[in-house]
Amino acid sequence: MWQRIQTLYLAVATALVAALFFSVKSFSVGPGGSHVDEVKYIAFIPYLILLIVAGALQLISLLTFNVRVFQMRTAVLAGLVLLGLQGWLVFDYLTAADGVVFKWTAVLPVVAAILDFIAARHILRDQLLVESISRLRSRKKNGKF
């Protein structure tokens, strides 16, 4: 499981998604800088739903290393969900009030999505390699080699 590079990509992406559950998305500074209100990702229900779906897909794609095609599809789906979350964060950033400051954790979904797509590409390479080897073995077994 851990000897493949795609597993490491998926593990880092899963850790980034898990970090979003405990991170602060933004904070707003009151007049005079005396009052600071922090907003967590899990405080907003649509963010929480997207994080739960993305986290579940990340875990599924990390743990299904025996079924490569399913692992690749769940990694791509998790990446698409994370891109949707990132799009929503960009929309919130563009429509935010003047006193709202977004933290650096707002870019973690796109980093995790990129890692998911890279992992899916490596999973596809492994699957094509296994298929080509099994095709060669079947030719040799049938005497057509």
C-alpha positions as CSV (number, residue, x, y, z in Angstrom):
1,M,0.0,0.0,0.0
2,W,2.5,2.6,1.0
3,Q,5.1,1.6,-1.6
4,R,3.2,3.5,-4.3
5,I,3.6,7.2,-4.8
6,Q,-0.2,7.7,-5.4
7,T,-0.9,6.4,-1.9
8,L,1.4,9.2,-0.5
9,Y,-0.4,11.8,-2.6
10,L,-3.8,10.6,-1.4
11,A,-2.6,10.5,2.2
12,V,-1.3,14.1,2.0
13,A,-4.6,15.2,0.4
14,T,-6.6,13.4,3.1
15,A,-4.5,15.1,5.8
16,L,-5.2,18.5,4.2
17,V,-8.9,17.8,4.1
18,A,-8.8,16.7,7.7
19,A,-7.0,19.9,8.6
20,L,-9.8,21.9,7.2
21,F,-12.2,20.5,9.8
22,F,-10.1,22.3,12.5
23,S,-9.0,25.4,10.7
24,V,-10.3,28.9,10.6
25,K,-11.5,30.1,7.2
26,S,-11.5,33.8,7.9
27,F,-11.8,36.4,10.6
28,S,-13.3,39.8,10.8
29,V,-11.7,42.7,12.6
30,G,-14.0,45.0,14.6
31,P,-13.6,48.8,14.7
32,G,-10.3,49.8,16.1
33,G,-9.0,46.2,15.8
34,S,-10.2,45.3,19.3
35,H,-12.8,42.6,18.4
36,V,-11.9,39.6,16.2
37,D,-14.5,37.1,15.1
38,E,-13.1,33.8,13.7
39,V,-15.2,31.8,11.2
40,K,-14.4,28.1,11.0
41,Y,-15.2,26.0,7.9
42,I,-17.5,23.7,9.9
43,A,-19.6,26.7,11.1
44,F,-21.2,27.0,7.7
45,I,-23.4,24.0,6.9
46,P,-22.7,23.8,3.1
47,Y,-19.0,23.9,3.8
48,L,-19.4,21.2,6.4
49,I,-21.3,19.0,4.0
50,L,-18.7,19.4,1.3
51,L,-15.9,18.7,3.7
52,I,-17.7,15.5,5.0
53,V,-18.2,14.3,1.4
54,A,-14.7,15.1,0.4
55,G,-13.2,13.5,3.5
56,A,-15.2,10.3,3.0
57,L,-14.2,10.1,-0.6
58,Q,-10.6,10.7,0.4
59,L,-10.7,7.9,2.9
60,I,-12.3,5.6,0.4
61,S,-9.8,6.3,-2.2
62,L,-6.9,5.9,0.3
63,L,-8.2,2.5,1.5
64,T,-9.3,0.9,-1.7
65,F,-5.8,0.3,-3.2
66,N,-6.7,-3.2,-4.3
67,V,-9.4,-2.0,-6.7
68,R,-7.4,0.5,-8.9
69,V,-10.2,1.7,-11.1
70,F,-12.6,2.4,-8.2
71,Q,-9.7,4.1,-6.4
72,M,-9.0,6.3,-9.4
73,R,-12.6,7.3,-9.8
74,T,-13.1,8.2,-6.1
75,A,-9.9,10.2,-6.2
76,V,-11.1,12.2,-9.2
77,L,-14.6,12.6,-7.6
78,A,-13.0,13.9,-4.4
79,G,-10.9,16.3,-6.4
80,L,-14.0,17.6,-8.2
81,V,-15.8,18.1,-4.8
82,L,-12.8,20.0,-3.5
83,L,-12.7,22.2,-6.6
84,G,-16.4,23.0,-5.9
85,L,-15.5,23.9,-2.4
86,Q,-12.6,26.1,-3.6
87,G,-15.0,27.8,-6.1
88,W,-17.4,28.6,-3.3
89,L,-14.5,29.9,-1.2
90,V,-13.4,32.2,-4.1
91,F,-17.0,33.4,-4.4
92,D,-17.1,34.2,-0.7
93,Y,-13.8,35.9,-0.9
94,L,-15.0,38.1,-3.8
95,T,-18.2,39.0,-2.0
96,A,-16.8,39.5,1.5
97,A,-17.1,42.7,3.5
98,D,-14.2,45.0,3.9
99,G,-13.1,43.9,7.4
100,V,-13.0,40.1,6.5
101,V,-9.6,38.6,6.1
102,F,-9.2,35.1,4.7
103,K,-6.5,32.9,6.1
104,W,-4.0,30.8,4.1
105,T,-6.1,27.7,4.7
106,A,-8.5,28.9,2.0
107,V,-6.1,27.4,-0.6
108,L,-5.9,23.9,0.9
109,P,-8.9,22.5,-1.1
110,V,-7.2,23.3,-4.4
111,V,-3.9,21.8,-3.2
112,A,-5.7,18.7,-2.1
113,A,-7.6,18.5,-5.5
114,I,-4.3,18.8,-7.4
115,L,-2.8,16.0,-5.3
116,D,-5.9,13.9,-6.0
117,F,-5.6,14.4,-9.8
118,I,-1.9,13.5,-9.7
119,A,-2.7,10.4,-7.7
120,A,-5.4,9.4,-10.2
121,R,-2.9,9.8,-13.0
122,H,-0.4,7.5,-11.3
123,I,-3.2,5.0,-10.5
124,L,-4.1,5.0,-14.2
125,R,-0.5,4.3,-15.1
126,D,-0.3,1.4,-12.7
127,Q,-3.6,0.0,-14.1
128,L,-2.3,0.2,-17.7
129,L,0.9,-1.5,-16.7
130,V,-0.9,-4.3,-15.0
131,E,-3.2,-4.8,-18.0
132,S,-0.3,-4.9,-20.4
133,I,1.6,-7.4,-18.3
134,S,-1.4,-9.7,-18.0
135,R,-2.0,-9.4,-21.8
136,L,1.6,-10.6,-22.4
137,R,1.2,-13.4,-19.9
138,S,-2.0,-14.6,-21.6
139,R,-0.2,-14.6,-25.0
140,K,2.6,-16.6,-23.6
141,K,0.2,-19.0,-22.0
142,N,-1.7,-19.6,-25.2
143,G,1.4,-20.1,-27.2
144,K,1.1,-17.0,-29.4
145,F,4.2,-15.4,-28.1
